[in-house]
Amino acid sequence: MSVTTTAGARLRATGGGANRWVVLVVLCVSLLLVALDATVLHVAVPAVTEDLRPSSTALLWIVDAYPLVCASLLILFGTLGDRIGRRRVLLAGYGLFGVASAVAAFADTPAVLIAARALLGVGGAMIMPATLSILRAVFPDRRERATAIGIWTAVAAVGAATGPVLGGFLVEHFWWGSVFLINIPLMALILPLGRWLLPESKGSGDGPWDVLGALMAAAGVLGVVLGVKRAGAGGPVLSVETAGPLLLGAALLVLFVRRQRRRAHPLIDMRMFARAAFTTSVGCIVLAMLALVGLELIAVQYLQLVLDLSPVETGLRLLPLTFAAMAAGATGSYTLRRVGPRRMVGWGFVLTAGAVLLLVLMGQHDRPLLLTIGFVLLGFGLQTTLFGAYESMLSEAPAHSAGGAAAIGETSYQLGAGMGIALLGSVMNAAYAPGLTHVPGVPASAGSAAANSLGEAYQVAAGLGGPAGEALRTAARHAFVHGLHVTLVVSAGLLLLGALMAVRLPRVMDCRPDLDARLGAADSWPESEGTGTGPGTDGDAPVVHVPARREPVEPARAGRSTR
């Protein structure tokens, strides 16, 4: 990996100096803004609807344009940063994010707001993988990098969880555009600060950048995420609108992988996936996000529609989850060194599954202590899992491919989130709808309409009025709580599946110097690559063969994976 230091950052050479922690602060503020913007709009949707009067389709695109565009472009900008410089891509992302925020804040038509949200997605896709890949370069020592990643993941959790609280406060006291306006002064501060403090780093830069491959990856991810989101919104899985994007996106991703395997200088080196720890870490990220986002969505509906809490009160109820996630991030480095990636990720999944099963005790009435304990265990367990998975994934990837590895991790994060909404939402709907088919005194047409969602059931019940309306409202509440219990059990099963996957991770945290640093970036991939799961090795890798002009690398010690 080649690293260039600028005149304004003499003391922050990659891999040394106290200023690397200042760099971490800048990167975390960047990530905080991106994570906030992913959720801050949710509570502002009613105000946006009242002001701009968008159609139902336009409103859907106002909400989804940001995550769709961001997810589809992560690989493109992550690999571009490896080629032209991660700092350069990150600073461009800062500028675009600030401009798009100003346009969104003062949008006067739905089309302008959709375009601004799409631009925010482009900026987010430039920022997210760059922060993680720069972190990989600035902290070459794995012990320090684990601490940095712990802080980084905790900040991401804080941003996602506080977005609805902050958004609710701003909408109540100002106007809906203020949820975007807060980005502008922060970007105005962080852009010159990042230009002065952040180090430039990039990969080897051999060969031309694969433009066609980058576009194939972007279109493929966009198709898959769009199809998954349509399925999560209740669309028929076999319909053209849902299955079409899914199949086209999957086909493009298959072609992308085949293209990368044939190229001498690929965007993403597919040999990373030959490493069991890397592939397993990516799978664990998908499963963890699948559980987290699906559960958060259903929990928010439960708090607001069953317990009748306001958006701000709902956000406050979810704060224990955020604080627990922060604690898990802060202690993650110590835990990883003590127990190793395998136990950390595996027991994190088990703890999260236990928390989910505890929440099955939720019912028609508010139980604050139960919810607090459940959310604390849920936040700590999931953040522990995400920390261990992200750290293992990034440490398994060669430093010169850090941007591509970070993009894969972030894409997995986004795919897991979309799949969580689709899968757990479908389970919820399947368990909820039958409870409203034969409600005494309620017309069949009203029961059918109420089966779409609990919010719609309340509207239908209000329209009916009298005993029939009350009966429908009561039946809908009971059906929703039943569906919630079924969904929690299914989620616990998926989390336990993640715990079984974690068995393929290394038992011990390997803190030796990076293989890249010992051999040089050109030789960072051995000629014969081991997966670390051979018989009798218990997770350690076989002997790694390197070119004859170099000294041979030691075999990994038992329980460690060679990187």
N, C-alpha and C positions, 0 to 999 in steps of 0.2 A: 504494500500500500504506500502510495506517495502522499506526503503531508507537507503543505506549504504554510509558513507562518507569515502574517502580514506585519507591517511596521507598527500598527496600532496594538499589536498583541505580542510584544516581545517576550513577555513572561509566561505566556500561556501555550508554549510549545506542546504539541500533542504528547500526552503521557506523562507530563510532569508539571510541577508548580502548583501552588495553592489555588491559582486562578481557575483550575479546572472545576472547582466547586462553584465559582461564580458563573462559569459557563453553564453548569447544571441548572442554576437558578433561572438563567435566560431561557434555556430549553424548556424548563417546567412551566414558565409563564406562557410560552408559546403553546404548549400542549393544553394548558388550562383554558385558553381562549377557544381553541378548536373544540375541546370537549364541552365547554359551556354552550357553544353555538349549536351543538347537536341536539340539545334538549331544551334550551331556553325558550324556543318558539312555541312549545307545546301548549303552555298555559295562555299564550297570546292569541291562539287560533280563534276563539270567539270574538275578540276585539277586531282582529283582521277581517273576519267574515262580516261583521257589522259595518265596518268602514269601507272596504273595497268591494263588497258584494260579489265575491268570485263564484263561479259555478262549482258544482261538486268535484268535477274533474280538475279544475284549476286549483281548488283548495288542496286536493290530494298532491298535486305537483308542487305547491308552495311548501308543503311539509316534507315531501320526499326528494325534491331536487337536490338538496344538499347531500344527504347520505348516499344517494345513487351516484352522483357525479364523483363524490369523494372516493367511494369504494372502487369505482371503475378506473380511476387514474392513479391509484397508489403505486402499482407496479411500474407504470410509465415514468412517473417522477422519481420513484425510488431508484430505478436503474439509471435514469438520466443524471441524478446526483452522483452516482458512482462514476459516471463518465466525465461530466463537466465540472463537478465540484458540489458537494452537499451544502456548503455555506451559501454558495451562489443561488441555488434553488430555494433554500430556506428564506433568504432575504427577499427574493422575488415573490415568494408566497406571502411574506409579511405585507408587502406593498399591495398586492392584489386583494388580500383579505381586508385591509383597511378601506380600500376604494369600494369594494363590493358591500361592505357594511354601511358606508355612507349612502350608497344607492338604495339598499334595502330599507334603511331607516326612513327615507323620504319618498318611497315608492308610492305613486298615486293610482296605479292600475295593477291588477293581478299579473299581467304579463311582465311588467317591470320587476315586480317582486320575485317572480319565478326566475327571471334571468339573473337577478342579483343573488338569489340563493344558489343557482348553478355556479356562478363565479366564486361564491364563498366555498363551494365544494372543490373547485379547482385549487383555490388557495389552501384549503385544508389538506388536500392531497399532496401539495408541495411541502407543507410544514410537517405533517405527521411522520413519514419515514425519515425525513432529514433529521429530526430531533433525535430519533433513536440511533441512527447511523453515526451521527456526530458524537453522541454519548459513547458509542462503541469505540470510536477513535480516541476520544479524550481520556477514557479510562481503560488502558490496555491491561491493567492488573485486575484479575477476575474478582478478587475480594472487594476492591473499591468499586468495581463496576456493579457488583451485586447490590451494594449499598445505594449506588446512584439509580439503578433500575427500580429498587424498592421505593425510593422517593418519587421517581417518575410515574410508576403505576399508581401510587397513592394520590398524586395530583390528578391523574386521569379520573380516578374514582370520585374525587372531590368535585371536579368540574361537571361530570355527568350528573351527580346527585344534587348539587346546589343549583343547577340550571333552572329547574322548575320553581324553586324557592325564590331565586333572584328574579326570574321572569314574572312570577306572580306579584312580587313587591313592585316592580317597575310598572306593570300594567295597571295596578291599582292606584298608583300615585302619579303616573305620567301618561304616556300613550304607548301604543304597541311598538312604534318605531324605536323607542328607547332601549328595547332589548338588543338592538343592533348597534345603537349609537355608543354604547359603552365600550365597544371594540376600538373605536377610533383613537381616543387619547392613549390607550395602552399600546396600540400599534405604533403611534407616533413616537412613543418613548422607546419601545423595544427595537424598532428598526435601526436607529443610529447606534443603540447600545449593542445590538447583535453584530452590526458592521464592524464595531471596534473590538469586541471581545471574542467573537466566535472564531475558531480556527478553520481554515480551509482544508478539506481532506477529500480524496477521491480514490478510486480504484486504479488499476494499472492502465486503463484507457487503451488497451490494445485493440486494433481493428475498428471498423466503423460501427456506429450505434445502429442497432437493428430497428429502424423506424417502423417497418411493416409489422415486426413482431410486437412492438410496443402497442400499436393500434389494435392488433388482434387480441392482445391481453386485455386492453381497455374495453373493447366491444364484448369480449367473452364474459368478463366479470359483470359488466353492465347488464347483459342478458340474463345471467344467472340470478343476480340480485333482484332485478326487476320481476322475474318470474316468481321468485320466492316471496317477494313482497305482495304480489297479486294473490298468491295462494294464501298468505297470511291475512289478507283483507277479506277473505271469504270467497274468492273467485274459484270456479270449478277447475280442478287441477288439469283435467283433460281438455279444457277450452283452448282456443287458439291464442287468446290474450295471455294465458298463463303458461301453457305447455310450449307455445311457439318461442318466446324469449328464452325459456329454460333450455330447450333442445338446441337452439341456435348458439346460445352462449356456451353450453357444454361442448358442442362441436368445435367452436372456435378455440376453446381452451385446450382441447385435445390436439388440434392442429398447431397451436402455439408450443405445446410441450414437444411435439415431434420436431418442429422447426428448431427449437433451442438445442435439442439433442444432436442435431446434424451440424450446427454451426460451429466454426472454430472459435468464434468469440461471441458466445451467447449473451443475451440480456441477463438471464438467470441461469446459473450453473446447476443443472438438474442433478449433479452428483451430490448436492447437499441432501437431497431426499434419500440417497442411499444410506445416510447415517440415521440409525434408528432413533437416536435422541432428538435429532432435528425434526423428523417426520412425526414422532410421538408428541413433541412439544406443540407443533402446529395443530394436531388433532385435539390436544387438551385445551388449547385456546378456543377452538371452535365449540367444544362441548361446554366449557365454562361460560362462554358468552351466550350460548343457546339457552342455558338455564337462567342466567342472570337477567337478560333482557325480557324474556318471556315472563319470568316471575315478577319482575318490576312492573311490567305493564298490567298484569292481572292484579297485583297488590295495590296499585294506584286506583284501579277501578273498584276494588273492594273497599278501600278506605273512603273513597268519595261517594260511591253509590250505595254501599251497604251501611257503612258507619256514618255517612252524611257529613264528612269533613270537607272543609274548604280546600282549594288548591294549596294555600300557604300552610294550613294545618297538615295537609298530606305530606308536603315537603318536610315539615318539621318532624313528622313521625318517622320519615325515612332517614333522618340524620344519624340515628344510632348505627345504621348500616354504613354510612360514610365514615364515621369516627372509627368503627371497627376496621374498615378497609385501610384507613390511614395508619392505624396501629400495626396491622399486618405488614404494610409496606415498610414502616419504620423498623420493624424487627426482622424483616425477611432475610436480610444478609446474614444475621447471626444464626437464624434458624437453618438457612441453607448450608452454612458451614458445619453446623452441628449434626444435622440429620441427613443431608444430601438431597439431590433433586428427586430421587425416586420416592422417598418417604414424604418429602415435603409436598409434592404434588398429589401423591396418592392419599395421604391423610387429610390434605386440604379438601379433596373431593368427598371423602368420607364424612368430615365435619359438616360440609355444606349439605350433604344428603340428610344427615341427622337433623340439621336446622330446618330443612324443608319438611321432614316428617313431623317435627314438633309443631310447625305451623298448620298442620292438618287439624289441630285442636281449635283453630279459629272458627267462629260460628256467627250467629246473627247479631250478637251483642259485642260491644267493645271490650277487649281484654288487653289493656295497655301493657301490663307486665309481660304477658306471653309474647306479644308482638315485639316488644323491645328486646327480650332475650333471643327470640328467633331471628330478628334482623341483625343483632350483634354477631351471632354465630354465623349467619349467612354471609355477612360482609367480611368477617375475618377469614372464613373458610375459602370463599371465592377469591379474595385478594391474595391469599397464600398460594392458591393454585395458579392464578394468573402470573404472579411474581415468579414462581419456580419455572413455569413453562416459558415465559418470555426470556428469562435469564439463560435457561438451557438452550433455547433456540438461537439466541444471539451469540452465545459463546461457542456453539457448534459450527457456526458459519465462519468462513475465512474473513479476515478484516477487510480485504479488498472487495468483498461482496456484501458488505454490511448494509448498503442501501437496498439491494435486492432482497436480502433476508428480512430487513425491517418492513419492506413493502409486503412480503408474504405474510408476516405476522399480523400487520394491520389489516390486510385483506381478509385473513382468517377471522379476525376480530369482527369485521363488518359482516362477513358471511354468517358467522355464528349468531350475531344479533338478528339478522334477517330470518334465519332459519328458526330461531327461537320464537319469534313472533308468529311465524307461519305454523310451526309444528304444535307448540303449546296452545296457540290460539285455536287451531283446529280441534285439538283434544278438548279444550274448554267448550267450544261450540257444540261438539258432539255429545258432551255430557250435560250441557245446559238445555238444549232445545227440547229433548223429550219431556222434560218436566212441565212444558207449557202446551202440550198438544190437547189435553183434555182437562181443562180447568172448569169446575162446575159453575154454571151461570155465565160463562164467557163464550162469545161466538167463536167459531173455529177460525174465521178470518182474523180476528183480533189476536187469538193465540198464536197464529202463524206469524203475524207481524211482530209480536213480542218476542218470538224465538230468535230474532236476529241479534239482539244484544239487550243487556239489562237497561241501558239508557233508553232504548226505544220502547222497552216494555213499560217503563215509567210513563212515557209519553202516551202510549196507548191506554194505559190504566187511567191517566188523568182525563183522557177524552171520553172514556166509558163512564167514569164517575160512579157513585153509589156503591152498593155491595159488590157488584161485578168488578168494578175498578179496583176495589180493595182486595178482592180475592186474587185478581191477576197480579197485583203488586206483591202480595205475600208469596204467591207461588213463584214469581220471578226471583224474589230474594232467596227463597229456599233452593231453587234450581241453580242459581248462581253459586251459592255456597257449596252445593254438592259438586258442581263442575270444578270449582276451585280445589276441592279435596282430591278429585280424580287427577287433575292436572299436577298437583303437588306430588302425588304418588308416582306418576309417570316421570316427572322431573327428577325425583330421587333415584329412580332406576337408571336414568341417563347419567346421573352423577356417579353412581356406583360403577357404571360401565367405564367412565373416565378413570376411576381409581384402578380398574384392571388394566387399562391402557398404560398407566404410569409405571407399571412393572418393567417396561422396556427402557425406562430412563436409567442413567448411571446411578449406582448406589452412592458414590462419593463425589463430592465437588472437586474437580481437577483444577488446581490453582497454579499449575506450572505455566511458564511463559507461553504466549501464543505460538502455535506452530508457524504462523506467518512470520513472526519476528525471528524465529530460529532459522528458517529456511529462505525467507524472502518470498514476496507475493507470487512470483512466477512459479515457485515450486510448492505452493501451499496446498495443492491437491496431490496426494500421493498417487503413484501409478496403480497400486492395488489398494482399493478402498475397502475397509472393513465396516461392518454394521454394528459391531459391539454386542452382538447377541448370539455368538457362536456357542456350541455346546460346551459346557464346563467352564465358561468364562465368567458367568454371573454378571454380565453387563459390560465386561471389559473388551477392548478391541484387540484383534490380532496384531502381529508385528506389521508396522507400516513401512513399506518400501519406498525409498527416495532415490533420486538420480545418483549415479555412482560418484559424481564429483563432490557430493556432500557426505558428511558423516551420517551413518544410519541413526535413525531415531529409536530411542528405547521403546520396547513394548510397554503398553499401558499397564499400570499396576492394577491388581484385582479390583473390580468395581468401578474403574474409571474408563472414560471413553476418550480415545485419542482425538485431538482437534487439530 
